[in-house]
């Protein structure tokens, strides 16, 4: 059929904090907000996708919300999941397997931590290939730290350049009412903080929060009946590269190098045409290397590219405009929050953090330790 597909509604829940909410409630609250925005009813939903920490099955969530979908997805590839899953939903709608698909996520990651509950997905823990690395203390953060050090060695990237990512994220969060941390910080604050895994200090690592997000994708023939400004999916791509660090060929190249070029090509868009970026930023190095691999600057030039406030709201390439996972929210798998923010930016709904006249957005999620990537190019009429 080849129908075009658009985001018709998005929603958030539980931000900056909602300690009494359950993951199911966060799913439902965000979904209700997205439905109201799109002018749809639960009975209009014929496709549903969900996944998350704690292995909440999408059928359980669907039943909780009174949905009976004829199309389902529960893809789980870490932080890239939502961009990958959204692309699957786009394909399903384009080919007529569904007309209206709801993507929903909810997590009480911060509350669970405080209660001493473990919500980590064991598949990304110590099983399988990880049994050869985990016993030596090679945790998720140490994998990212080692990769960052390699980039510093090969290209001269500095601690100050990495710290700029955190400072810019906090600047953007200061403009975002729902951000968890809004107080301004500077380079010294970042570098003088407690060391977590060299070269990452505390402020270079994502926060842990509760929260929910939802987004609704619809076929183009439904758009005219909804009375909303559609945000079109222009192009998308997904890829996976490794799990074991020994199978990662180059620590300075992320799988975004495999998803950025085809996503842009399918959209017929160049990186220099993008108005706003939403990039997964569990650690500062993720933002830097993703910008390189998506084609916004050459390999090795990510550090200098960040200078002058380029990725702040008002800069040359506003990135993670809500404050990202470093300052706004990070309820585990943040990829759906990237999509929500991109849609709102392209609709001009972001208030003080709004990028003027934004028409094109690049959304890129990364999973594991640069193990998977999903990139989407979105556009507004």
C-alpha positions as CSV (number, residue, x, y, z in Angstrom):
1,X,0.0,0.0,0.0
2,X,2.9,2.4,0.8
3,X,0.8,4.8,2.9
4,X,2.6,7.7,4.5
5,X,2.7,7.7,8.3
6,X,2.6,10.5,10.9
7,X,2.7,11.0,14.6
8,X,-0.7,12.4,15.6
9,X,-0.4,12.6,19.4
10,X,2.2,12.4,22.1
11,X,2.1,12.4,25.9
12,X,4.3,12.3,29.0
13,X,3.5,11.2,32.6
14,X,5.1,11.2,36.0
15,X,7.6,14.0,35.4
16,X,9.5,15.2,37.2
17,X,8.4,12.7,39.9
18,X,5.3,10.7,40.8
19,X,6.3,8.3,43.6
20,X,2.8,6.8,44.0
21,X,2.4,5.8,40.4
22,X,2.9,2.2,39.1
23,X,4.5,1.4,35.7
24,X,1.1,0.5,34.5
25,X,-0.4,3.8,35.6
26,X,2.5,5.7,33.9
27,X,1.7,3.8,30.7
28,X,-1.9,4.7,30.9
29,X,-1.5,8.3,31.9
30,X,0.9,9.1,29.0
31,X,-1.3,7.2,26.6
32,X,-4.4,9.1,27.7
33,X,-2.6,12.4,27.1
34,X,-1.5,11.2,23.6
35,X,-5.1,10.1,22.7
36,X,-6.6,13.3,23.9
37,X,-4.1,15.3,21.9
38,X,-4.8,13.3,18.7
39,X,-8.6,13.4,19.3
40,X,-8.8,9.6,19.3
41,X,-10.5,7.0,21.6
42,X,-9.0,3.8,22.9
43,X,-11.2,1.9,20.5
44,X,-9.4,3.5,17.6
45,X,-6.2,1.8,18.6
46,X,-5.6,-1.3,16.5
47,X,-1.9,-1.7,17.1
48,X,0.2,-1.6,20.3
49,X,3.9,-1.6,21.1
50,X,5.5,-1.6,24.5
51,X,8.5,-3.0,26.3
52,X,10.6,-2.1,29.2
53,X,12.6,-2.8,32.3
54,X,11.1,-5.4,34.6
55,X,9.7,-7.3,31.5
56,X,6.2,-5.9,31.6
57,X,4.6,-7.8,28.7
58,X,2.7,-5.6,26.1
59,X,-0.3,-7.8,26.4
60,X,-0.5,-7.1,30.1
61,X,-0.3,-3.3,29.5
62,X,-2.8,-3.5,26.7
63,X,-5.3,-5.3,28.9
64,X,-4.8,-2.8,31.7
65,X,-5.7,-0.1,29.3
66,X,-8.6,-1.9,27.7
67,X,-7.0,-2.4,24.3
68,X,-7.4,-5.3,21.9
69,X,-4.8,-4.8,19.3
70,X,-4.5,-6.7,16.0
71,X,-0.8,-5.8,15.7
72,X,1.8,-6.1,18.5
73,X,5.5,-5.5,19.0
74,X,7.7,-5.9,22.1
75,X,11.2,-5.3,20.5
76,X,13.9,-5.1,23.1
77,X,17.3,-3.8,22.0
78,X,18.1,-1.4,24.8
79,X,18.0,2.3,24.4
80,X,17.4,2.1,20.7
81,X,14.2,0.1,21.2
82,X,11.7,2.9,20.6
83,X,13.2,4.2,17.4
84,X,13.4,0.6,16.1
85,X,9.9,-0.2,17.3
86,X,8.5,3.0,15.8
87,X,10.0,2.1,12.4
88,X,8.4,-1.3,12.7
89,X,5.1,0.4,13.4
90,X,5.5,2.7,10.4
91,X,6.1,-0.3,8.1
92,X,3.0,-2.0,9.5
93,X,0.8,1.0,8.9
94,X,2.3,1.6,5.5
95,X,1.3,-1.9,4.5
96,X,-2.2,-1.9,6.0
97,X,-1.6,-4.2,8.9
98,X,-2.9,-1.5,11.2
99,X,-4.1,2.1,11.0
100,X,-3.5,3.5,14.4
101,X,-0.6,2.3,16.6
102,X,0.1,3.3,20.1
103,X,3.7,3.2,21.5
104,X,3.7,3.4,25.3
105,X,6.3,3.1,28.1
106,X,6.3,3.5,31.8
107,X,9.0,3.0,34.4
108,X,9.5,3.6,38.1
109,X,13.2,3.1,37.9
110,X,14.1,5.7,40.5
111,X,11.4,4.6,43.0
112,X,12.5,1.0,42.5
113,X,16.1,1.9,43.3
114,X,15.1,3.6,46.5
115,X,13.1,0.6,47.5
116,X,16.0,-1.7,46.8
117,X,14.3,-3.4,43.9
118,X,16.3,-4.5,40.9
119,X,14.7,-3.7,37.6
120,X,17.6,-4.3,35.2
121,X,16.9,-6.5,32.2
122,X,19.0,-9.6,32.8
123,X,19.5,-10.1,29.1
124,X,21.8,-7.0,29.3
125,X,23.4,-8.2,32.5
126,X,25.7,-11.3,33.1
127,X,24.3,-14.0,30.8
128,X,25.6,-15.3,27.6
129,X,28.6,-13.4,26.2
130,X,28.6,-11.1,29.2
131,X,29.8,-13.9,31.5
132,X,33.3,-13.3,30.1
133,X,33.4,-9.6,30.9
134,X,31.1,-9.0,34.0
135,X,33.3,-11.0,36.5
136,X,36.1,-8.5,35.8
137,X,34.0,-5.5,36.8
138,X,33.4,-4.5,33.1
139,X,30.0,-2.9,33.7
140,X,27.9,-0.8,31.3
141,X,29.4,2.5,32.4
142,X,33.0,1.2,32.2
143,X,32.4,0.1,28.7
144,X,31.3,3.6,27.7
145,X,34.2,5.1,29.7
146,X,36.7,2.9,27.9
147,X,35.3,3.9,24.5
148,X,35.5,7.5,25.4
149,X,39.1,7.2,26.4
150,X,39.8,5.6,23.0
151,X,38.3,8.6,21.3
152,X,40.4,11.0,23.4
153,X,43.5,9.0,22.5
154,X,42.9,8.8,18.8
155,X,41.5,12.3,18.2
156,X,42.6,14.5,21.1
157,X,39.1,15.0,22.5
158,X,39.4,16.7,25.8
159,X,37.7,16.4,29.2
160,X,36.4,19.9,28.8
161,X,34.7,19.0,25.4
162,X,33.0,16.0,27.0
163,X,31.9,18.2,29.9
164,X,30.3,20.7,27.5
165,X,27.7,18.1,26.6
166,X,26.6,18.0,30.3
167,X,26.7,21.8,30.6
168,X,24.6,22.2,27.4
169,X,22.1,19.6,28.5
170,X,21.6,21.4,31.8
171,X,21.2,24.7,30.0
172,X,18.4,23.2,28.0
173,X,16.9,21.6,31.1
174,X,16.8,25.1,32.7
175,X,14.2,26.0,30.1
176,X,12.1,22.8,30.6
177,X,9.5,22.9,33.4
178,X,9.4,19.1,33.8
179,X,13.2,18.5,33.9
180,X,14.4,16.9,37.1
181,X,17.5,19.1,37.4
182,X,17.4,22.7,36.2
183,X,20.1,24.6,38.1
184,X,22.9,25.8,35.8
185,X,26.3,24.2,35.9
186,X,29.6,25.0,34.3
187,X,32.6,23.0,33.1
188,X,34.3,23.2,36.5
189,X,31.2,21.7,38.2
190,X,31.3,18.8,35.8
191,X,35.1,18.1,36.0
192,X,35.3,18.6,39.8
193,X,32.5,16.1,40.6
194,X,32.9,12.6,41.9
195,X,34.6,10.2,39.5
196,X,32.4,7.4,38.5
197,X,34.4,5.7,35.7
198,X,37.3,7.6,34.2
199,X,36.8,9.9,32.4
200,X,33.1,10.2,33.5
201,X,32.3,12.2,36.6
202,X,28.9,12.1,38.1
203,X,27.4,14.9,36.0
204,X,28.5,13.1,32.8
205,X,26.2,10.1,33.6
206,X,22.5,10.0,33.1
207,X,20.1,10.5,36.0
208,X,17.6,7.9,37.2
209,X,14.0,8.9,37.2
210,X,10.4,7.6,37.0
211,X,8.3,8.5,34.0
212,X,6.1,7.5,31.2
213,X,5.8,8.4,27.5
214,X,3.4,7.6,24.6
215,X,3.2,8.4,20.9
216,X,0.5,7.6,18.4
217,X,1.3,6.8,14.7
218,X,-1.5,7.0,12.2
219,X,-2.0,6.4,8.5
220,X,-2.1,9.4,6.2
221,X,-5.8,8.9,5.4
222,X,-6.7,9.3,9.1
223,X,-4.8,12.5,9.5
224,X,-7.4,14.8,7.9
225,X,-10.1,13.6,10.3
226,X,-8.1,14.4,13.4
227,X,-7.5,18.1,13.2
228,X,-4.0,17.9,14.5
229,X,-0.7,19.0,12.9
230,X,0.9,15.8,11.7
231,X,4.6,15.1,12.1
232,X,5.6,12.8,9.3
233,X,8.1,9.9,9.4
234,X,10.3,10.7,6.5
235,X,13.0,8.0,6.9
236,X,14.2,5.4,9.4
237,X,16.9,2.7,9.8
238,X,18.0,0.2,12.4
239,X,21.2,-1.8,13.1
240,X,22.9,-4.0,15.6
241,X,26.7,-4.5,15.8
242,X,27.9,-6.4,18.9
243,X,27.4,-7.3,22.6
244,X,30.8,-8.3,23.6
245,X,33.4,-5.5,23.6
246,X,35.8,-7.9,21.9
247,X,33.4,-7.9,18.9
248,X,33.3,-4.1,18.6
249,X,35.7,-3.3,15.9
250,X,36.3,0.4,16.6
251,X,35.4,2.0,19.9
252,X,35.2,5.4,18.2
253,X,32.4,4.4,15.8
254,X,28.9,3.7,17.0
255,X,26.1,1.9,15.1
256,X,24.6,5.3,14.3
257,X,27.1,5.2,11.5
258,X,25.0,2.4,10.0
259,X,21.6,4.0,10.6
260,X,22.2,7.7,10.0
261,X,23.1,7.5,6.3
262,X,20.2,5.3,5.2
263,X,17.7,7.2,7.3
264,X,18.8,10.4,5.7
265,X,18.8,8.9,2.3
266,X,15.3,7.5,2.6
267,X,14.1,10.9,3.8
268,X,15.9,12.7,1.0
269,X,17.4,15.0,3.7
270,X,20.9,16.1,4.4
271,X,22.3,16.4,8.0
272,X,22.9,20.2,7.4
273,X,19.1,20.6,6.8
274,X,18.2,19.4,10.3
275,X,16.8,22.0,12.7
276,X,16.8,20.0,15.9
277,X,18.3,16.7,17.2
278,X,17.2,14.4,19.9
279,X,19.9,11.9,20.7
280,X,20.2,9.2,23.4
281,X,22.6,10.6,26.0
282,X,23.1,8.1,28.9
283,X,26.7,9.5,29.0
284,X,28.3,12.6,27.5
285,X,30.3,10.5,25.0
286,X,27.1,9.2,23.4
287,X,26.1,12.7,22.2
288,X,29.6,13.5,20.8
289,X,30.1,10.2,18.9
290,X,26.5,10.1,17.7
291,X,26.8,13.6,16.1
292,X,29.9,12.4,14.3
293,X,28.4,9.2,13.0
294,X,25.1,10.7,12.0
295,X,27.1,13.1,9.7
296,X,26.8,16.4,11.5
297,X,30.6,16.7,11.7
298,X,33.5,14.6,10.5
299,X,34.9,11.7,12.6
300,X,37.1,13.0,15.3
301,X,35.7,16.5,15.1
302,X,32.9,16.0,17.7
303,X,34.8,17.8,20.4
304,X,35.4,21.1,18.6
305,X,31.9,20.8,17.0
306,X,30.4,21.2,20.5
307,X,32.1,24.5,21.2
308,X,30.3,27.8,21.4
309,X,27.1,26.4,22.8
310,X,26.2,24.8,19.4
311,X,23.9,22.1,20.9
312,X,22.1,24.4,23.3
313,X,18.7,25.9,22.6
314,X,19.5,28.9,20.4
315,X,22.7,27.3,19.1
316,X,23.5,26.1,15.6
317,X,22.2,22.6,16.2
318,X,19.9,22.4,19.3
319,X,20.2,18.9,20.7
320,X,18.3,17.2,23.5
321,X,16.3,20.3,23.9
322,X,14.5,19.1,27.0
323,X,17.7,18.5,28.9
324,X,18.1,14.9,27.8
325,X,18.9,11.9,30.0
326,X,21.6,13.9,31.7
327,X,19.3,16.5,33.2
328,X,15.6,16.1,32.2
329,X,14.6,12.4,32.7
330,X,15.9,8.9,32.3
331,X,13.4,6.3,33.3
332,X,15.4,3.4,31.9
333,X,14.8,3.2,28.2
334,X,14.6,6.9,27.2
335,X,14.1,6.5,23.4
336,X,10.4,7.3,23.4
337,X,11.0,10.5,25.2
338,X,13.3,11.6,22.3
339,X,10.4,11.1,19.9
340,X,7.9,13.0,22.1
341,X,10.3,16.0,22.3
342,X,11.0,16.0,18.6
343,X,7.3,15.9,17.8
344,X,6.6,18.8,20.1
345,X,9.5,20.8,18.7
346,X,8.2,20.3,15.1
347,X,4.8,21.5,16.2
348,X,6.2,24.6,18.0
349,X,4.9,23.6,21.4
350,X,8.0,23.8,23.6
351,X,7.8,27.3,25.0
352,X,11.1,28.8,26.2
353,X,13.1,25.8,24.8
354,X,11.4,26.0,21.3
355,X,13.7,26.0,18.2
356,X,12.2,28.7,16.0
357,X,10.6,27.5,12.7
358,X,11.7,23.9,13.3
359,X,10.6,21.7,10.3
360,X,13.0,18.8,10.4
361,X,14.3,16.7,13.3
362,X,16.7,13.8,13.7
363,X,16.0,11.3,16.4
364,X,18.6,8.7,17.2
365,X,18.5,6.1,20.0
366,X,21.4,3.9,21.1
367,X,21.1,0.6,23.0
368,X,23.4,-1.3,25.3
369,X,27.0,0.0,25.0
370,X,26.7,1.2,21.4
371,X,25.3,-2.3,20.5
372,X,22.2,-1.1,18.6
373,X,20.9,2.0,16.9
374,X,17.7,3.3,15.5
375,X,17.5,6.6,13.7
376,X,14.4,8.5,12.4
377,X,14.0,11.6,10.3
378,X,10.8,13.5,11.1
379,X,9.3,16.4,9.3
380,X,6.4,18.9,9.7
381,X,4.4,20.4,6.9
